[in-house]
């Protein structure tokens, strides 16, 4: 992985995929350069500087996009607002969830990101799927096909948001004739920030709501609905597939067999590669718990032991051999115990080929190809894609 910040794994983990998402290095490097000297400094000071640096860049692109729009260039404005939205979301990432700026920054990010989709006239729909006392915010990305098409539902991990998967990942599914429903399930993105929906270990319930919604659409082939999940979604998705039998395939994009030991290492302050500055506090927010002890109780229930054997649909487990957050043994154990899957596949990305880091953040183009090719095969689609 290109580690812009050798002394700060969380910052490097955030920067690496950003280059892919915005399609340029020099522009985000403006913000990264300003905080490079603080990578190993006090967390509070460093993360405040990170926020300010990315707010500055996000507002710059927002301003330039507005100029383009006023001058009658909506497509050019869309490109800038797309990047602005992602910069706002990066500015939000390291703020404490009680910081009043966090929600404001998040809202600016998703507003600009959505406006970019609208200005570019992308085949994208924004949907809120009702769930419990709130909703699961989703982006439905349509493939250019006439007949009802296979659809992949994607759910997030411990700290990702739905905007990070479009268009980099969704485009690959679309080119192969599949729609994509990208969701901020409970504990992630808008479900957590806007509706206060926390996560729990029984992810089949929220996934049921997403499958129910997908089945209402005339453009969805209800017999060909799959599910993927990244990072902690490597637990969420297999767990859901074990119980939601309408799913025809499942992808663990980064395996996670047992979350308890990982979160416990964070509570003991021995976690070596944290994805966010304070994993414990973030975990309390995500799980809706007031204490680290109660959050750990929720985390310990997030295990595939005795669960993965219940998966009967095809499953792909993809993992990087140099994943510093989740050991590759989690992928191997998930695969080994998926004995009742009708078709199981284990893909380990090596250092030589790339994609060897956590959820392939070092090269997400590789995982986009692998996942969409595999799903196309499962659904019986033309490997050459659509016209």
C-alpha angles and dihedrals in degrees: 000000000000099000106199087176109040090181097048118055095180092055093046091047089055097044099048099064092038090070089057093046097052097034097229139077104199096060100053088038086070089069096037093051092057093059102034093104090056098054093106097033131104108310096231093051094042097048093046089054090047091054094049093047095052093042088056092052094043092052091048092056091043090054094046091048091053090053091052091049093049089050091055100258105122096163092053090046090051092057092052094044090050090058093041090055092052092048091052089051090052090048088054096047101083099038117109111255091241092057108109090218092063097074093040091052092045092051092051089050098051091041093057092041091053093045088054090056092049096047091048090048091230118179090253131131127194113218136177110208109205113242129168108312094341141019144270108238112220143178115216110203113195125215118221096254130124103213127058105288139205113269132208117207114206126199129190135245135229097307111002129110130212094251090069092068098053128112098351096062103019093056091062092054091045093052089055094051102265131122118221128216107196112195139193095212123192110303094029142078117325096355089063100033101039103027104027093234111158126199129251135179097263098079093160088084098061091039089054088058090051093049090047089055094046090053091058092062118094091209092059123086098225091202092060110054121137137181135220133178133185129219106335081012083072084076097032096055100046090044091053093045090054090064107021100074095181088077111100096195142006134208124198100201094197111000123244114181099171124013096183099080092045094052092042090056087055091052088051090048094238098111105127101195111034116183092208130029095254111027094176096053091043090050091053089053094046093049095040093238128141098212136044089235093058092044088053090053089057092046092051090057089058098089132124092212106129090002108075090062088067092064110107102167123083113283133196118199112194122185141159119242090220096047104147096189103049121026118240087238087075089063093046093049093048089052095044093051096045087090096145097050110118089224124008128184132184118202117187114188110216130212089246096057097034131237089089096133129083109307088345093285087157090065117000092174087075095055092044089059095044095049097044094044091051094047091048089054092049091050093045096243127157106272089214089066129223130308 
